[in-house]
Amino acid sequence: MKIQKDIMTFCANCNEHTKHVVKLYNKKQQRGLSIGTRRHNRAIKGYVGSVEPKIHPKKLGKKQKALLECSKCKKSSEKIFGGRTKKKLEIKR
Ligand SMILES: [Zn+2]
């Protein structure tokens, strides 16, 4: 999917439509002490009771996140363009 470099959208902080710069979202480092990570580490060690493996249906495509940065207040928000897509997100330069 192709998106333009800057778009006009609503900014909740400015409470009006402003120009936003689109950037690709990159995954950040996980927090080591969050409850999800601790629970996962315990499950790997075998402290959690036997869990039946669930069969999940395979999803077609991925939801790809993009970061929108407001040019007025410099605050950024996340947005998913187009739901599940097979093609990679591409920003026009
Ligand atoms: Zn703003």
PDB file of the backbone (N, CA, C, O) and the ligand in Angstrom, with CONECT records:
HET     ZN  A 101       1
ATOM      1  N   MET A   1       0.830  -1.191   0.000  1.00  0.00           N
ATOM      2  CA  MET A   1       0.000   0.000   0.000  1.00  0.00           C
ATOM      3  C   MET A   1       0.874   1.255   0.000  1.00  0.00           C
ATOM      4  O   MET A   1       1.873   1.333   0.715  1.00  0.00           O
ATOM      5  N   LYS A   2       0.484   2.218  -0.802  1.00  0.00           N
ATOM      6  CA  LYS A   2       1.269   3.444  -0.904  1.00  0.00           C
ATOM      7  C   LYS A   2       0.547   4.604  -0.220  1.00  0.00           C
ATOM      8  O   LYS A   2      -0.657   4.798  -0.389  1.00  0.00           O
ATOM      9  N   ILE A   3       1.313   5.368   0.554  1.00  0.00           N
ATOM     10  CA  ILE A   3       0.767   6.525   1.256  1.00  0.00           C
ATOM     11  C   ILE A   3       1.640   7.729   0.943  1.00  0.00           C
ATOM     12  O   ILE A   3       2.848   7.597   0.742  1.00  0.00           O
ATOM     13  N   GLN A   4       1.022   8.904   0.904  1.00  0.00           N
ATOM     14  CA  GLN A   4       1.801  10.105   0.637  1.00  0.00           C
ATOM     15  C   GLN A   4       2.593  10.522   1.883  1.00  0.00           C
ATOM     16  O   GLN A   4       2.255  10.160   3.010  1.00  0.00           O
ATOM     17  N   LYS A   5       3.659  11.296   1.637  1.00  0.00           N
ATOM     18  CA  LYS A   5       4.596  11.673   2.690  1.00  0.00           C
ATOM     19  C   LYS A   5       3.909  12.502   3.785  1.00  0.00           C
ATOM     20  O   LYS A   5       4.086  12.223   4.971  1.00  0.00           O
ATOM     21  N   ASP A   6       3.141  13.499   3.403  1.00  0.00           N
ATOM     22  CA  ASP A   6       2.418  14.268   4.419  1.00  0.00           C
ATOM     23  C   ASP A   6       0.941  14.402   4.046  1.00  0.00           C
ATOM     24  O   ASP A   6       0.588  14.640   2.891  1.00  0.00           O
ATOM     25  N   ILE A   7       0.101  14.244   5.053  1.00  0.00           N
ATOM     26  CA  ILE A   7      -1.344  14.264   4.822  1.00  0.00           C
ATOM     27  C   ILE A   7      -2.021  15.222   5.809  1.00  0.00           C
ATOM     28  O   ILE A   7      -1.466  15.559   6.856  1.00  0.00           O
ATOM     29  N   MET A   8      -3.230  15.648   5.447  1.00  0.00           N
ATOM     30  CA  MET A   8      -4.021  16.508   6.324  1.00  0.00           C
ATOM     31  C   MET A   8      -4.983  15.627   7.113  1.00  0.00           C
ATOM     32  O   MET A   8      -5.842  14.966   6.529  1.00  0.00           O
ATOM     33  N   THR A   9      -4.843  15.615   8.441  1.00  0.00           N
ATOM     34  CA  THR A   9      -5.797  14.880   9.287  1.00  0.00           C
ATOM     35  C   THR A   9      -6.049  15.650  10.566  1.00  0.00           C
ATOM     36  O   THR A   9      -5.403  16.655  10.864  1.00  0.00           O
ATOM     37  N   PHE A  10      -7.021  15.131  11.315  1.00  0.00           N
ATOM     38  CA  PHE A  10      -7.414  15.776  12.563  1.00  0.00           C
ATOM     39  C   PHE A  10      -6.381  15.523  13.650  1.00  0.00           C
ATOM     40  O   PHE A  10      -5.937  14.389  13.832  1.00  0.00           O
ATOM     41  N   CYS A  11      -5.996  16.569  14.375  1.00  0.00           N
ATOM     42  CA  CYS A  11      -5.102  16.433  15.518  1.00  0.00           C
ATOM     43  C   CYS A  11      -5.919  16.682  16.781  1.00  0.00           C
ATOM     44  O   CYS A  11      -6.543  17.732  16.933  1.00  0.00           O
ATOM     45  N   ALA A  12      -5.907  15.688  17.697  1.00  0.00           N
ATOM     46  CA  ALA A  12      -6.729  15.800  18.901  1.00  0.00           C
ATOM     47  C   ALA A  12      -6.186  16.860  19.853  1.00  0.00           C
ATOM     48  O   ALA A  12      -6.940  17.448  20.628  1.00  0.00           O
ATOM     49  N   ASN A  13      -4.868  17.105  19.796  1.00  0.00           N
ATOM     50  CA  ASN A  13      -4.267  18.085  20.697  1.00  0.00           C
ATOM     51  C   ASN A  13      -4.559  19.517  20.242  1.00  0.00           C
ATOM     52  O   ASN A  13      -4.864  20.387  21.058  1.00  0.00           O
ATOM     53  N   CYS A  14      -4.461  19.752  18.925  1.00  0.00           N
ATOM     54  CA  CYS A  14      -4.733  21.085  18.382  1.00  0.00           C
ATOM     55  C   CYS A  14      -6.226  21.312  18.172  1.00  0.00           C
ATOM     56  O   CYS A  14      -6.673  22.452  18.048  1.00  0.00           O
ATOM     57  N   ASN A  15      -7.009  20.210  18.131  1.00  0.00           N
ATOM     58  CA  ASN A  15      -8.458  20.246  17.909  1.00  0.00           C
ATOM     59  C   ASN A  15      -8.821  20.846  16.550  1.00  0.00           C
ATOM     60  O   ASN A  15      -9.826  21.545  16.418  1.00  0.00           O
ATOM     61  N   GLU A  16      -7.993  20.564  15.542  1.00  0.00           N
ATOM     62  CA  GLU A  16      -8.288  21.004  14.183  1.00  0.00           C
ATOM     63  C   GLU A  16      -7.492  20.153  13.193  1.00  0.00           C
ATOM     64  O   GLU A  16      -6.635  19.363  13.589  1.00  0.00           O
ATOM     65  N   HIS A  17      -7.784  20.323  11.906  1.00  0.00           N
ATOM     66  CA  HIS A  17      -7.057  19.599  10.875  1.00  0.00           C
ATOM     67  C   HIS A  17      -5.716  20.279  10.616  1.00  0.00           C
ATOM     68  O   HIS A  17      -5.655  21.476  10.339  1.00  0.00           O
ATOM     69  N   THR A  18      -4.641  19.491  10.712  1.00  0.00           N
ATOM     70  CA  THR A  18      -3.308  20.028  10.454  1.00  0.00           C
ATOM     71  C   THR A  18      -2.528  19.061   9.568  1.00  0.00           C
ATOM     72  O   THR A  18      -2.949  17.931   9.319  1.00  0.00           O
ATOM     73  N   LYS A  19      -1.390  19.539   9.105  1.00  0.00           N
ATOM     74  CA  LYS A  19      -0.541  18.700   8.256  1.00  0.00           C
ATOM     75  C   LYS A  19       0.251  17.726   9.128  1.00  0.00           C
ATOM     76  O   LYS A  19       0.834  18.121  10.138  1.00  0.00           O
ATOM     77  N   HIS A  20       0.268  16.439   8.728  1.00  0.00           N
ATOM     78  CA  HIS A  20       0.982  15.410   9.478  1.00  0.00           C
ATOM     79  C   HIS A  20       2.038  14.757   8.594  1.00  0.00           C
ATOM     80  O   HIS A  20       1.814  14.529   7.405  1.00  0.00           O
ATOM     81  N   VAL A  21       3.195  14.459   9.191  1.00  0.00           N
ATOM     82  CA  VAL A  21       4.253  13.730   8.492  1.00  0.00           C
ATOM     83  C   VAL A  21       4.103  12.244   8.816  1.00  0.00           C
ATOM     84  O   VAL A  21       4.028  11.861   9.983  1.00  0.00           O
ATOM     85  N   VAL A  22       4.061  11.402   7.764  1.00  0.00           N
ATOM     86  CA  VAL A  22       3.865   9.961   7.948  1.00  0.00           C
ATOM     87  C   VAL A  22       5.214   9.268   8.059  1.00  0.00           C
ATOM     88  O   VAL A  22       6.100   9.470   7.227  1.00  0.00           O
ATOM     89  N   LYS A  23       5.362   8.444   9.103  1.00  0.00           N
ATOM     90  CA  LYS A  23       6.582   7.658   9.287  1.00  0.00           C
ATOM     91  C   LYS A  23       6.197   6.212   9.523  1.00  0.00           C
ATOM     92  O   LYS A  23       5.104   5.922  10.010  1.00  0.00           O
ATOM     93  N   LEU A  24       7.095   5.311   9.179  1.00  0.00           N
ATOM     94  CA  LEU A  24       6.856   3.895   9.451  1.00  0.00           C
ATOM     95  C   LEU A  24       7.080   3.617  10.932  1.00  0.00           C
ATOM     96  O   LEU A  24       7.998   4.157  11.549  1.00  0.00           O
ATOM     97  N   TYR A  25       6.213   2.753  11.496  1.00  0.00           N
ATOM     98  CA  TYR A  25       6.346   2.400  12.904  1.00  0.00           C
ATOM     99  C   TYR A  25       7.295   1.230  13.061  1.00  0.00           C
ATOM    100  O   TYR A  25       7.120   0.190  12.425  1.00  0.00           O
ATOM    101  N   ASN A  26       8.307   1.398  13.916  1.00  0.00           N
ATOM    102  CA  ASN A  26       9.228   0.295  14.212  1.00  0.00           C
ATOM    103  C   ASN A  26       8.989  -0.179  15.636  1.00  0.00           C
ATOM    104  O   ASN A  26       8.762   0.616  16.548  1.00  0.00           O
ATOM    105  N   LYS A  27       9.046  -1.485  15.803  1.00  0.00           N
ATOM    106  CA  LYS A  27       8.820  -2.063  17.121  1.00  0.00           C
ATOM    107  C   LYS A  27       9.898  -1.624  18.088  1.00  0.00           C
ATOM    108  O   LYS A  27      11.083  -1.640  17.755  1.00  0.00           O
ATOM    109  N   LYS A  28       9.487  -1.226  19.302  1.00  0.00           N
ATOM    110  CA  LYS A  28      10.441  -0.811  20.313  1.00  0.00           C
ATOM    111  C   LYS A  28      10.820  -1.990  21.199  1.00  0.00           C
ATOM    112  O   LYS A  28      10.190  -3.047  21.167  1.00  0.00           O
ATOM    113  N   GLN A  29      11.858  -1.781  21.984  1.00  0.00           N
ATOM    114  CA  GLN A  29      12.334  -2.844  22.869  1.00  0.00           C
ATOM    115  C   GLN A  29      11.298  -3.136  23.949  1.00  0.00           C
ATOM    116  O   GLN A  29      10.688  -2.223  24.505  1.00  0.00           O
ATOM    117  N   GLN A  30      11.105  -4.453  24.242  1.00  0.00           N
ATOM    118  CA  GLN A  30      10.121  -4.844  25.243  1.00  0.00           C
ATOM    119  C   GLN A  30      10.621  -4.508  26.641  1.00  0.00           C
ATOM    120  O   GLN A  30      11.821  -4.546  26.914  1.00  0.00           O
ATOM    121  N   ARG A  31       9.670  -4.176  27.529  1.00  0.00           N
ATOM    122  CA  ARG A  31      10.017  -3.933  28.920  1.00  0.00           C
ATOM    123  C   ARG A  31      10.202  -5.271  29.610  1.00  0.00           C
ATOM    124  O   ARG A  31       9.328  -6.136  29.535  1.00  0.00           O
ATOM    125  N   GLY A  32      11.345  -5.452  30.290  1.00  0.00           N
ATOM    126  CA  GLY A  32      11.656  -6.737  30.886  1.00  0.00           C
ATOM    127  C   GLY A  32      10.824  -7.076  32.102  1.00  0.00           C
ATOM    128  O   GLY A  32      10.677  -8.250  32.441  1.00  0.00           O
ATOM    129  N   LEU A  33      10.267  -6.051  32.779  1.00  0.00           N
ATOM    130  CA  LEU A  33       9.551  -6.311  34.024  1.00  0.00           C
ATOM    131  C   LEU A  33       8.034  -6.161  33.872  1.00  0.00           C
ATOM    132  O   LEU A  33       7.320  -6.117  34.874  1.00  0.00           O
ATOM    133  N   SER A  34       7.542  -6.084  32.656  1.00  0.00           N
ATOM    134  CA  SER A  34       6.095  -5.968  32.484  1.00  0.00           C
ATOM    135  C   SER A  34       5.445  -7.320  32.789  1.00  0.00           C
ATOM    136  O   SER A  34       6.103  -8.357  32.699  1.00  0.00           O
ATOM    137  N   ILE A  35       4.172  -7.312  33.146  1.00  0.00           N
ATOM    138  CA  ILE A  35       3.491  -8.533  33.604  1.00  0.00           C
ATOM    139  C   ILE A  35       3.439  -9.578  32.502  1.00  0.00           C
ATOM    140  O   ILE A  35       3.530 -10.773  32.784  1.00  0.00           O
ATOM    141  N   GLY A  36       3.295  -9.153  31.252  1.00  0.00           N
ATOM    142  CA  GLY A  36       3.238 -10.102  30.146  1.00  0.00           C
ATOM    143  C   GLY A  36       4.540 -10.845  29.944  1.00  0.00           C
ATOM    144  O   GLY A  36       4.543 -12.049  29.689  1.00  0.00           O
ATOM    145  N   THR A  37       5.668 -10.117  30.060  1.00  0.00           N
ATOM    146  CA  THR A  37       6.985 -10.735  29.891  1.00  0.00           C
ATOM    147  C   THR A  37       7.282 -11.694  31.039  1.00  0.00           C
ATOM    148  O   THR A  37       7.826 -12.778  30.827  1.00  0.00           O
ATOM    149  N   ARG A  38       6.919 -11.287  32.261  1.00  0.00           N
ATOM    150  CA  ARG A  38       7.172 -12.141  33.428  1.00  0.00           C
ATOM    151  C   ARG A  38       6.361 -13.425  33.339  1.00  0.00           C
ATOM    152  O   ARG A  38       6.864 -14.510  33.630  1.00  0.00           O
ATOM    153  N   ARG A  39       5.096 -13.294  32.931  1.00  0.00           N
ATOM    154  CA  ARG A  39       4.216 -14.461  32.807  1.00  0.00           C
ATOM    155  C   ARG A  39       4.743 -15.410  31.736  1.00  0.00           C
ATOM    156  O   ARG A  39       4.708 -16.629  31.900  1.00  0.00           O
ATOM    157  N   HIS A  40       5.231 -14.839  30.640  1.00  0.00           N
ATOM    158  CA  HIS A  40       5.781 -15.638  29.538  1.00  0.00           C
ATOM    159  C   HIS A  40       7.017 -16.401  29.994  1.00  0.00           C
ATOM    160  O   HIS A  40       7.178 -17.580  29.677  1.00  0.00           O
ATOM    161  N   ASN A  41       7.900 -15.715  30.749  1.00  0.00           N
ATOM    162  CA  ASN A  41       9.119 -16.361  31.244  1.00  0.00           C
ATOM    163  C   ASN A  41       8.789 -17.504  32.200  1.00  0.00           C
ATOM    164  O   ASN A  41       9.467 -18.531  32.199  1.00  0.00           O
ATOM    165  N   ARG A  42       7.740 -17.325  33.023  1.00  0.00           N
ATOM    166  CA  ARG A  42       7.324 -18.380  33.952  1.00  0.00           C
ATOM    167  C   ARG A  42       6.771 -19.580  33.183  1.00  0.00           C
ATOM    168  O   ARG A  42       7.006 -20.727  33.562  1.00  0.00           O
ATOM    169  N   ALA A  43       6.042 -19.310  32.113  1.00  0.00           N
ATOM    170  CA  ALA A  43       5.462 -20.394  31.317  1.00  0.00           C
ATOM    171  C   ALA A  43       6.546 -21.211  30.631  1.00  0.00           C
ATOM    172  O   ALA A  43       6.423 -22.429  30.499  1.00  0.00           O
ATOM    173  N   ILE A  44       7.612 -20.536  30.191  1.00  0.00           N
ATOM    174  CA  ILE A  44       8.734 -21.228  29.545  1.00  0.00           C
ATOM    175  C   ILE A  44       9.419 -22.162  30.540  1.00  0.00           C
ATOM    176  O   ILE A  44       9.791 -23.285  30.198  1.00  0.00           O
ATOM    177  N   LYS A  45       9.583 -21.680  31.792  1.00  0.00           N
ATOM    178  CA  LYS A  45      10.243 -22.488  32.819  1.00  0.00           C
ATOM    179  C   LYS A  45       9.376 -23.664  33.255  1.00  0.00           C
ATOM    180  O   LYS A  45       9.889 -24.637  33.807  1.00  0.00           O
ATOM    181  N   GLY A  46       8.072 -23.587  33.015  1.00  0.00           N
ATOM    182  CA  GLY A  46       7.195 -24.707  33.360  1.00  0.00           C
ATOM    183  C   GLY A  46       6.450 -24.526  34.664  1.00  0.00           C
ATOM    184  O   GLY A  46       5.963 -25.499  35.239  1.00  0.00           O
ATOM    185  N   TYR A  47       6.353 -23.281  35.147  1.00  0.00           N
ATOM    186  CA  TYR A  47       5.643 -23.042  36.403  1.00  0.00           C
ATOM    187  C   TYR A  47       4.136 -22.919  36.203  1.00  0.00           C
ATOM    188  O   TYR A  47       3.372 -22.948  37.168  1.00  0.00           O
ATOM    189  N   VAL A  48       3.720 -22.783  34.972  1.00  0.00           N
ATOM    190  CA  VAL A  48       2.286 -22.655  34.692  1.00  0.00           C
ATOM    191  C   VAL A  48       1.755 -24.051  34.359  1.00  0.00           C
ATOM    192  O   VAL A  48       2.433 -24.824  33.681  1.00  0.00           O
ATOM    193  N   GLY A  49       0.546 -24.379  34.832  1.00  0.00           N
ATOM    194  CA  GLY A  49      -0.043 -25.686  34.604  1.00  0.00           C
ATOM    195  C   GLY A  49      -0.185 -26.005  33.133  1.00  0.00           C
ATOM    196  O   GLY A  49      -0.078 -25.123  32.281  1.00  0.00           O
ATOM    197  N   SER A  50      -0.431 -27.290  32.835  1.00  0.00           N
ATOM    198  CA  SER A  50      -0.480 -27.707  31.440  1.00  0.00           C
ATOM    199  C   SER A  50      -1.572 -26.965  30.678  1.00  0.00           C
ATOM    200  O   SER A  50      -2.728 -26.930  31.099  1.00  0.00           O
ATOM    201  N   VAL A  51      -1.199 -26.391  29.583  1.00  0.00           N
ATOM    202  CA  VAL A  51      -2.121 -25.593  28.782  1.00  0.00           C
ATOM    203  C   VAL A  51      -2.309 -26.282  27.436  1.00  0.00           C
ATOM    204  O   VAL A  51      -1.341 -26.605  26.748  1.00  0.00           O
ATOM    205  N   GLU A  52      -3.552 -26.500  27.077  1.00  0.00           N
ATOM    206  CA  GLU A  52      -3.817 -27.125  25.769  1.00  0.00           C
ATOM    207  C   GLU A  52      -3.503 -26.141  24.653  1.00  0.00           C
ATOM    208  O   GLU A  52      -3.896 -24.977  24.726  1.00  0.00           O
ATOM    209  N   PRO A  53      -2.812 -26.587  23.638  1.00  0.00           N
ATOM    210  CA  PRO A  53      -2.502 -25.669  22.543  1.00  0.00           C
ATOM    211  C   PRO A  53      -3.761 -25.293  21.759  1.00  0.00           C
ATOM    212  O   PRO A  53      -4.512 -26.156  21.303  1.00  0.00           O
ATOM    213  N   LYS A  54      -3.969 -23.990  21.618  1.00  0.00           N
ATOM    214  CA  LYS A  54      -5.133 -23.509  20.877  1.00  0.00           C
ATOM    215  C   LYS A  54      -4.800 -23.471  19.394  1.00  0.00           C
ATOM    216  O   LYS A  54      -3.674 -23.148  19.014  1.00  0.00           O
ATOM    217  N   ILE A  55      -5.762 -23.795  18.570  1.00  0.00           N
ATOM    218  CA  ILE A  55      -5.559 -23.712  17.120  1.00  0.00           C
ATOM    219  C   ILE A  55      -6.204 -22.417  16.625  1.00  0.00           C
ATOM    220  O   ILE A  55      -7.425 -22.258  16.632  1.00  0.00           O
ATOM    221  N   HIS A  56      -5.342 -21.504  16.200  1.00  0.00           N
ATOM    222  CA  HIS A  56      -5.838 -20.228  15.695  1.00  0.00           C
ATOM    223  C   HIS A  56      -5.904 -20.267  14.176  1.00  0.00           C
ATOM    224  O   HIS A  56      -4.996 -20.793  13.532  1.00  0.00           O
ATOM    225  N   PRO A  57      -6.965 -19.717  13.592  1.00  0.00           N
ATOM    226  CA  PRO A  57      -6.998 -19.634  12.136  1.00  0.00           C
ATOM    227  C   PRO A  57      -5.926 -18.679  11.625  1.00  0.00           C
ATOM    228  O   PRO A  57      -5.627 -17.666  12.256  1.00  0.00           O
ATOM    229  N   LYS A  58      -5.362 -19.011  10.492  1.00  0.00           N
ATOM    230  CA  LYS A  58      -4.279 -18.196   9.941  1.00  0.00           C
ATOM    231  C   LYS A  58      -4.861 -16.911   9.351  1.00  0.00           C
ATOM    232  O   LYS A  58      -5.835 -16.939   8.599  1.00  0.00           O
ATOM    233  N   LYS A  59      -4.236 -15.776   9.713  1.00  0.00           N
ATOM    234  CA  LYS A  59      -4.701 -14.492   9.228  1.00  0.00           C
ATOM    235  C   LYS A  59      -4.052 -14.167   7.890  1.00  0.00           C
ATOM    236  O   LYS A  59      -2.889 -14.487   7.646  1.00  0.00           O
ATOM    237  N   LEU A  60      -4.831 -13.527   7.037  1.00  0.00           N
ATOM    238  CA  LEU A  60      -4.293 -13.118   5.741  1.00  0.00           C
ATOM    239  C   LEU A  60      -3.789 -11.687   5.853  1.00  0.00           C
ATOM    240  O   LEU A  60      -4.568 -10.769   6.110  1.00  0.00           O
ATOM    241  N   GLY A  61      -2.502 -11.500   5.664  1.00  0.00           N
ATOM    242  CA  GLY A  61      -1.928 -10.175   5.701  1.00  0.00           C
ATOM    243  C   GLY A  61      -1.653  -9.692   7.117  1.00  0.00           C
ATOM    244  O   GLY A  61      -1.955 -10.376   8.095  1.00  0.00           O
ATOM    245  N   LYS A  62      -1.073  -8.500   7.204  1.00  0.00           N
ATOM    246  CA  LYS A  62      -0.721  -7.933   8.493  1.00  0.00           C
ATOM    247  C   LYS A  62      -1.294  -6.534   8.613  1.00  0.00           C
ATOM    248  O   LYS A  62      -1.459  -5.810   7.631  1.00  0.00           O
ATOM    249  N   LYS A  63      -1.599  -6.176   9.887  1.00  0.00           N
ATOM    250  CA  LYS A  63      -1.983  -4.796  10.140  1.00  0.00           C
ATOM    251  C   LYS A  63      -0.702  -4.000  10.324  1.00  0.00           C
ATOM    252  O   LYS A  63       0.113  -4.325  11.189  1.00  0.00           O
ATOM    253  N   GLN A  64      -0.516  -2.964   9.521  1.00  0.00           N
ATOM    254  CA  GLN A  64       0.722  -2.213   9.600  1.00  0.00           C
ATOM    255  C   GLN A  64       0.470  -0.828  10.167  1.00  0.00           C
ATOM    256  O   GLN A  64      -0.385  -0.076   9.699  1.00  0.00           O
ATOM    257  N   LYS A  65       1.252  -0.521  11.197  1.00  0.00           N
ATOM    258  CA  LYS A  65       1.079   0.732  11.891  1.00  0.00           C
ATOM    259  C   LYS A  65       1.938   1.814  11.253  1.00  0.00           C
ATOM    260  O   LYS A  65       3.039   1.554  10.768  1.00  0.00           O
ATOM    261  N   ALA A  66       1.409   3.038  11.265  1.00  0.00           N
ATOM    262  CA  ALA A  66       2.184   4.181  10.810  1.00  0.00           C
ATOM    263  C   ALA A  66       2.097   5.266  11.875  1.00  0.00           C
ATOM    264  O   ALA A  66       1.083   5.385  12.562  1.00  0.00           O
ATOM    265  N   LEU A  67       3.159   6.059  12.013  1.00  0.00           N
ATOM    266  CA  LEU A  67       3.159   7.153  12.973  1.00  0.00           C
ATOM    267  C   LEU A  67       2.880   8.456  12.249  1.00  0.00           C
ATOM    268  O   LEU A  67       3.507   8.766  11.237  1.00  0.00           O
ATOM    269  N   LEU A  68       1.928   9.217  12.782  1.00  0.00           N
ATOM    270  CA  LEU A  68       1.604  10.518  12.204  1.00  0.00           C
ATOM    271  C   LEU A  68       2.068  11.605  13.164  1.00  0.00           C
ATOM    272  O   LEU A  68       1.616  11.666  14.307  1.00  0.00           O
ATOM    273  N   GLU A  69       2.982  12.472  12.692  1.00  0.00           N
ATOM    274  CA  GLU A  69       3.479  13.544  13.544  1.00  0.00           C
ATOM    275  C   GLU A  69       2.898  14.869  13.105  1.00  0.00           C
ATOM    276  O   GLU A  69       3.021  15.268  11.947  1.00  0.00           O
ATOM    277  N   CYS A  70       2.259  15.551  14.054  1.00  0.00           N
ATOM    278  CA  CYS A  70       1.654  16.851  13.756  1.00  0.00           C
ATOM    279  C   CYS A  70       2.753  17.883  13.550  1.00  0.00           C
ATOM    280  O   CYS A  70       3.720  17.924  14.310  1.00  0.00           O
ATOM    281  N   SER A  71       2.607  18.722  12.516  1.00  0.00           N
ATOM    282  CA  SER A  71       3.637  19.711  12.223  1.00  0.00           C
ATOM    283  C   SER A  71       3.499  20.947  13.113  1.00  0.00           C
ATOM    284  O   SER A  71       4.411  21.771  13.194  1.00  0.00           O
ATOM    285  N   LYS A  72       2.339  21.065  13.785  1.00  0.00           N
ATOM    286  CA  LYS A  72       2.103  22.253  14.606  1.00  0.00           C
ATOM    287  C   LYS A  72       2.569  22.033  16.051  1.00  0.00           C
ATOM    288  O   LYS A  72       3.309  22.848  16.603  1.00  0.00           O
ATOM    289  N   CYS A  73       2.122  20.908  16.663  1.00  0.00           N
ATOM    290  CA  CYS A  73       2.439  20.671  18.077  1.00  0.00           C
ATOM    291  C   CYS A  73       3.469  19.563  18.254  1.00  0.00           C
ATOM    292  O   CYS A  73       3.875  19.288  19.382  1.00  0.00           O
ATOM    293  N   LYS A  74       3.907  18.913  17.162  1.00  0.00           N
ATOM    294  CA  LYS A  74       4.947  17.875  17.160  1.00  0.00           C
ATOM    295  C   LYS A  74       4.547  16.623  17.951  1.00  0.00           C
ATOM    296  O   LYS A  74       5.407  15.819  18.309  1.00  0.00           O
ATOM    297  N   LYS A  75       3.254  16.455  18.225  1.00  0.00           N
ATOM    298  CA  LYS A  75       2.803  15.228  18.899  1.00  0.00           C
ATOM    299  C   LYS A  75       2.543  14.169  17.843  1.00  0.00           C
ATOM    300  O   LYS A  75       2.115  14.478  16.730  1.00  0.00           O
ATOM    301  N   SER A  76       2.804  12.908  18.199  1.00  0.00           N
ATOM    302  CA  SER A  76       2.603  11.849  17.223  1.00  0.00           C
ATOM    303  C   SER A  76       1.544  10.868  17.697  1.00  0.00           C
ATOM    304  O   SER A  76       1.395  10.618  18.893  1.00  0.00           O
ATOM    305  N   SER A  77       0.810  10.315  16.732  1.00  0.00           N
ATOM    306  CA  SER A  77      -0.224   9.336  17.031  1.00  0.00           C
ATOM    307  C   SER A  77      -0.088   8.182  16.047  1.00  0.00           C
ATOM    308  O   SER A  77       0.517   8.313  14.984  1.00  0.00           O
ATOM    309  N   GLU A  78      -0.669   7.044  16.431  1.00  0.00           N
ATOM    310  CA  GLU A  78      -0.573   5.859  15.591  1.00  0.00           C
ATOM    311  C   GLU A  78      -1.823   5.724  14.731  1.00  0.00           C
ATOM    312  O   GLU A  78      -2.914   6.140  15.121  1.00  0.00           O
ATOM    313  N   LYS A  79      -1.638   5.130  13.544  1.00  0.00           N
ATOM    314  CA  LYS A  79      -2.783   4.862  12.690  1.00  0.00           C
ATOM    315  C   LYS A  79      -2.522   3.633  11.839  1.00  0.00           C
ATOM    316  O   LYS A  79      -1.401   3.405  11.383  1.00  0.00           O
ATOM    317  N   ILE A  80      -3.568   2.843  11.628  1.00  0.00           N
ATOM    318  CA  ILE A  80      -3.457   1.671  10.763  1.00  0.00           C
ATOM    319  C   ILE A  80      -4.185   1.981   9.461  1.00  0.00           C
ATOM    320  O   ILE A  80      -5.387   2.250   9.453  1.00  0.00           O
ATOM    321  N   PHE A  81      -3.441   1.938   8.367  1.00  0.00           N
ATOM    322  CA  PHE A  81      -4.020   2.238   7.061  1.00  0.00           C
ATOM    323  C   PHE A  81      -4.497   0.957   6.406  1.00  0.00           C
ATOM    324  O   PHE A  81      -3.731   0.003   6.263  1.00  0.00           O
ATOM    325  N   GLY A  82      -5.739   0.931   6.014  1.00  0.00           N
ATOM    326  CA  GLY A  82      -6.242  -0.139   5.159  1.00  0.00           C
ATOM    327  C   GLY A  82      -6.443  -1.491   5.786  1.00  0.00           C
ATOM    328  O   GLY A  82      -6.620  -2.465   5.054  1.00  0.00           O
ATOM    329  N   GLY A  83      -6.427  -1.615   7.099  1.00  0.00           N
ATOM    330  CA  GLY A  83      -6.640  -2.898   7.763  1.00  0.00           C
ATOM    331  C   GLY A  83      -5.569  -3.917   7.435  1.00  0.00           C
ATOM    332  O   GLY A  83      -4.385  -3.581   7.444  1.00  0.00           O
ATOM    333  N   ARG A  84      -5.947  -5.155   7.144  1.00  0.00           N
ATOM    334  CA  ARG A  84      -4.973  -6.201   6.840  1.00  0.00           C
ATOM    335  C   ARG A  84      -4.593  -6.138   5.361  1.00  0.00           C
ATOM    336  O   ARG A  84      -5.436  -6.260   4.473  1.00  0.00           O
ATOM    337  N   THR A  85      -3.304  -5.945   5.134  1.00  0.00           N
ATOM    338  CA  THR A  85      -2.829  -5.894   3.749  1.00  0.00           C
ATOM    339  C   THR A  85      -1.657  -6.847   3.568  1.00  0.00           C
ATOM    340  O   THR A  85      -0.862  -7.067   4.482  1.00  0.00           O
ATOM    341  N   LYS A  86      -1.571  -7.401   2.371  1.00  0.00           N
ATOM    342  CA  LYS A  86      -0.460  -8.310   2.073  1.00  0.00           C
ATOM    343  C   LYS A  86       0.785  -7.536   1.617  1.00  0.00           C
ATOM    344  O   LYS A  86       1.921  -7.955   1.841  1.00  0.00           O
ATOM    345  N   LYS A  87       0.524  -6.381   0.964  1.00  0.00           N
ATOM    346  CA  LYS A  87       1.659  -5.607   0.475  1.00  0.00           C
ATOM    347  C   LYS A  87       2.187  -4.695   1.575  1.00  0.00           C
ATOM    348  O   LYS A  87       1.430  -4.231   2.428  1.00  0.00           O
ATOM    349  N   LYS A  88       3.507  -4.442   1.546  1.00  0.00           N
ATOM    350  CA  LYS A  88       4.146  -3.630   2.565  1.00  0.00           C
ATOM    351  C   LYS A  88       3.766  -2.169   2.418  1.00  0.00           C
ATOM    352  O   LYS A  88       3.507  -1.674   1.321  1.00  0.00           O
ATOM    353  N   LEU A  89       3.742  -1.491   3.567  1.00  0.00           N
ATOM    354  CA  LEU A  89       3.453  -0.071   3.589  1.00  0.00           C
ATOM    355  C   LEU A  89       4.608   0.698   2.924  1.00  0.00           C
ATOM    356  O   LEU A  89       5.779   0.460   3.222  1.00  0.00           O
ATOM    357  N   GLU A  90       4.261   1.609   2.033  1.00  0.00           N
ATOM    358  CA  GLU A  90       5.282   2.333   1.295  1.00  0.00           C
ATOM    359  C   GLU A  90       4.953   3.822   1.338  1.00  0.00           C
ATOM    360  O   GLU A  90       3.831   4.224   1.029  1.00  0.00           O
ATOM    361  N   ILE A  91       5.921   4.630   1.717  1.00  0.00           N
ATOM    362  CA  ILE A  91       5.677   6.064   1.795  1.00  0.00           C
ATOM    363  C   ILE A  91       6.293   6.736   0.580  1.00  0.00           C
ATOM    364  O   ILE A  91       7.487   6.592   0.316  1.00  0.00           O
ATOM    365  N   LYS A  92       5.476   7.464  -0.149  1.00  0.00           N
ATOM    366  CA  LYS A  92       5.960   8.153  -1.352  1.00  0.00           C
ATOM    367  C   LYS A  92       6.864   9.295  -0.977  1.00  0.00           C
ATOM    368  O   LYS A  92       6.553  10.077  -0.078  1.00  0.00           O
ATOM    369  N   ARG A  93       7.989   9.394  -1.667  1.00  0.00           N
ATOM    370  CA  ARG A  93       8.933  10.487  -1.409  1.00  0.00           C
ATOM    371  C   ARG A  93       8.931  11.475  -2.553  1.00  0.00           C
ATOM    372  O   ARG A  93       9.663  12.464  -2.516  1.00  0.00           O
TER     373      ARG A  93
HETATM  374 ZN    ZN A 101      -1.280  19.081  16.663  1.00  0.00          ZN2+
END
